[in-house]
């Protein structure tokens, strides 16, 4: 199956091409602004399916809207009609096609060409009026406000918000790509003459901006955003894709003493906290118990023993652990416990606790095992 994709180097096109290749679609006919006209025409006549994603969003001159969005679509359609082709044709339009601005008008006229082609030739057509699309490989100050917000926030550049109460309708690039491939496979979501992406996120502009700002702050406060919220999860992935290439890493605050170190790695609102504990040879840490706070210990390097004693008992339990056999040890409430490094090298332990440390309510009581 030969699949033609116009705008193949653009935001949506690049993501679509990548996923089609992931799914083993081999014969992709890729068109961008540098593709010679003769080759474009050749591809149009060869194609078994056409994704028409090329378009103009932010021209230097208003006349480019018509040239890039209306006229180019017309040229592709006319070529199909002249050669009596009935190739399935998908066109990327915009919700702004409902508006009476130059961009919306150019998109609406492009839709008209596709609609007429379907009616005249009996070809299957797919008209998608996309709202704001966001995700990796989008361009700041071009594709979407989300791209600009992420790019600027990652670089400490200012963000302009005229009305934080504005409600935005957003679709994520992966959801868009999955829907387009479903259309290719004859399983599109359709409502009358228009097709659509099923998952649309609606949220206020102010919330979006503050959420993106929190992603940058998370490197300092080590708080992981709420990944249970789909929009937050997708915004965070988008934000990370805009990090400067010399700024992928960040330092953590290490609490170091002669026993080793203890470093908080991740805090979450609902899923606890992760820390890294390094113990020098012969060092014992812990000797405390909790009412409700509970932990999991995972020794990833070195050799040690984790000891337990129920606070109202004399019996001591021992669990021997080492980094050669990864084994999680639960730390139940009501047991005082410690961990000792039995080896000759530093012992490294990943520690999870069900709640971030609260100095006002530490729930930690020091008692020797």
N, C-alpha and C positions, 0 to 999 in steps of 0.2 A: 504494500500500500504506500503510494507516494503522497506525502503530506506537505503542502506548501504553507509556509509561515512568513507573512510579511511582518516587518518590525522585529525581526528575529534577534537583533542585538539590543532591543529595548528592554524595559523593566519586565513586562509580562512575557515577552517573547523569549528572553533569556531563561526565565524560570520554566516556561513551557518546554522549550527545547531540551533542557537538562532532564526534566522528568520523563519526557518521551524517550530519551535515550536510556534512562534508568529502566524503563519498561520494555526495552528491546525493540522500539520502533526504529528501523534502520534507514529507510529512504526518506530523509527530510530535505526538502527543497527550501533553502533559507534565503530570504530576501531582506536587504536593508537598504539604506539610502544610497549606498555605493554600488549596488548591483546594476549592471548595464540593462537598459530597457529591453534589448533583444532577449537577454537571458530571462528577465522577468516574464516576458510573453511566452517564452518556451516553457517555463515552469508552470504557468497558468494552464496551459493546454495539456501538460503531462499529469497534473495533480489529480488525485482521487478524492482529496478533501482539502479545503482551503481555510486556514485561520488568518483572517485579515486583521492584524493587530496594529499595523502602522498608522500613525496619525500625528497631528501637531497639537501640542498642549500650550506652549508658551512661545509664540512666534515673535520675531523682531518686527514684523509687519502684519497687520490684521489680515491682509489678503492671503497670507500663507494658510490660514484656517481653511479657506475654500480649496486651495490648491492641494493641501495635504490630506484633508478629511473628506471632501466631497469629490473633487475631480479625480483623484487617484482611485477612489472606490469605483467611480463611474468607468474609468478606463479598464479596470479588471473585469467588471460586469459586462461591458460592451464586447470585450474580447471573447468571453464565454458565450454570449448570445450569438455573435457573428459566426462562431464555430459550432453552434448548435450543441453546446456542452450543457450537461445538467449536474455539474459537480456540486456537492454539498458545500455551502458557503457560510462561514461564521464571520460576523463583523463585531468588532469591539466599539461599542458606542458608550454613551454616558448619560447619567440621570439629567445632565444639563441639556440634553436634547429636548427636554420639556420647556426650557427657558428660551427667551427671545434675545439672547446675546449672540455675538458672532460665532463663538465656539459652539454653542448649542445648536445654532442654525446649521452650521457646517456638518455636525454630526447627524442631525435629523435628515438632511438632504442625502447624506451617505446611506442612511437607513432606507430611504425611499428607493434608491437604486437597487439595493439588495431585495427589498420587498417586491419590486416590479419584476426582477429576475425570477424569483420564485414563482410568481403568478404566471408569468409568460412561458417559462420553460418547464414548469413542474418540478423544479429542483428544490431540495430541502434546504431551508435557510435557518440561521440561528442569529438572532439579534439580541445582544446583551447590552443593556443599559447599566453599566457598572457605576456604583457609588465610589467613594474614595477607596482606592486599593493601597495597601501598605505591606511592607515586608522587605526582605533582603534584596539587594541590587537595585533598589529604587534610587532616584537621584534627588538630592536636596535642592530646594528652590526650583523644582521642575515637576516631578511626578506627583508628590503629595506633601501635605503639611506635616504628616508624621515623619517623613524622611528628613525634613528640615529641622523639626524639633529634636530628633535623635542626633543628627549630625552636629547641631549647635550645642546641645547639652553636653555631648561627649568632649567638646572642645572649649567649654566655658564661654561660648558665644551667646549674645543676648537672643531672647525669643520675644516676638511681638504677639500679644493676644489682645485683640480689640474687644471681644465679648466672650468671657469665659462661660457664659450660659448657653452659647450656641450648641445645638445638638448635632453631632456628627454621625453619619452612617458610614460604617467602615466594613470592607471585606478584606480578608487576609489572602496573601498571594497563593499560599498552598491550597486554600479552599477554592480560589479561582481556577488554578491549574487543574485540580481534581475535577471540577465541573466541566472544564473544556475537554478534558480527555473523556469524560462521560459522554459528552456530545459527540465526539469522534466515534465512540462505540455505540451510539444510538440510544443512550440512556440519559439524555439531557433533562433538566428541570424546566418545564415550560408552563407559562400562563398566557394562553391566547397566542398572540403573535410574538411575544417576547420570552426569552429564556432568562434564567436568573441563577445566582449563587444562593444556596439555601441558608447559609450562615451569615447573617448580617449583624454586626455589633453596633449598638446605638449607645453613645455616651457623650457627656458634655465635654466641650473643648478644655475647660479648666481642669477637669479631672484627669484628662489625658496628659496635659502638660505636667501637672504635679506628679503623676505616676511615673512619667519618663524621668523627671528630676530625681525621684526617689531611687531610680536604678543607679544613678551616679553616686548618690549618697550611700548606697548599700556597700560600696567598697570601704567606707569608713565605719559605718555602724554594723557591718557584716550581716545585715538583715536581708534574707532572701525574700523577694516579692511573693505574693500569694499565687502560687502556680496552680491552685485549684480554680482560679478565675481564668477562663479561656482568653479573654481580651488581654489581661495582664500578661499571661504567658506569651502570647503572640507579640505584644509590644516589647517585651523584654528580649525576645529573640531578635526582633528588628533592631532594637537599640544596640545590642552587642555587635551586630553586623556593621555598625557605623563607628566602632572604636578605631582610633588611629592605630596603625600597624605597629607603632613603637610604644603602645600603651595597653597591651593585652594583659599585662600582669600588674599586681599591686601587693604591697607589703602588709603583713599582719603584725599586731603588737604581741611580741613574745615576752612572757613573764619568766625571766631567767634567774636562777639562783644556783647554789653549789650542788643541788640535787638533780638539776636538769632544767627543764622548761615546761611551761603549760601555755598553750596558745588557743584562743577561741578562733574557730574557722568560720562557722555558719550559725546564725541565729534565725529562727522562724517564729512567726506569731502562733502557729498552731501545731507545729511538728517538732518542737524542741530545739536543741542546740548541739552542735558537733564541735569537739575540741581535739587537739593533738597533744598528747602527753609524752614527754621524753624523760626517761629515768636513767641516771648514771648507774654503773654496776654497784650492787649492794644496797641501793637506796630503796626505802620503803615509803610509799605515799598512801594517804588516805586515813584510815583509823577513824571513821565516822559512820553515822547511819542517818536514815531519813524516814519521816513519817509517810510522805506521799511521793516525793521525788524518786524517780527510778532511773537507772542507767543501763547502758550496754557497753562492755569493754571488748575491744578487738585488738590484740597484739599483732602487729604487722611486721615487726622486726625485733629480733632478740628473744630471750628466754626468761620466763618469770613464773610467779605463782600468785594467784588471787585467793585470799583467805576470807572466810566468813565466820561470824559467830552471831547467833541470835542473841539479842540484848539480854534476854532472861535465861540464857543457857551458858554452860561452860564448854560445850562441844565446839571444836573448830573444824570447819570444812576447808579443803584445799583443792583448787583447780590449777593444774600446771598447764601453761600456755607457751607457745612459741610461734615465731613468724613463718616457720616452715609448714605449719598446718593451721590455716586460718579458722579460728573457732570463736564464735561470739559467746560471751559469758554475760548472762543477765544478772543485774544487781538488784535483788528484791528489797522492798522496804522492810524495816524492822531488823535488819542484819547489819551490824557494824562490819566494815570490810576494809581491806588494804590490798595493795599490789606491790610486790617486791621484784626487783631485777636480780635474777640468779645468774646471769651470764657475765661475760667479760667485756661486752660492748654495750653501748646505749640500747635501751629497749624503747621502742616506739609503740604507743597505744592510741588507737582511735577511740574516743569516748563520746557516746551519745547520751544526752539527758533529756527527759521528756519536757522540760521547761527551761527557758533561759534563766540564768542566775539573777535572783532578785535580792539585793542586799538588805532590803527591809523585811523580807520573809525568806531567809536562806534555807530553812528546813534542813539544817545540817548540824549534827550533834557529835562532838568529838569524844570517842570512847575507844580505847585500845582493843584490838581483836584479842 
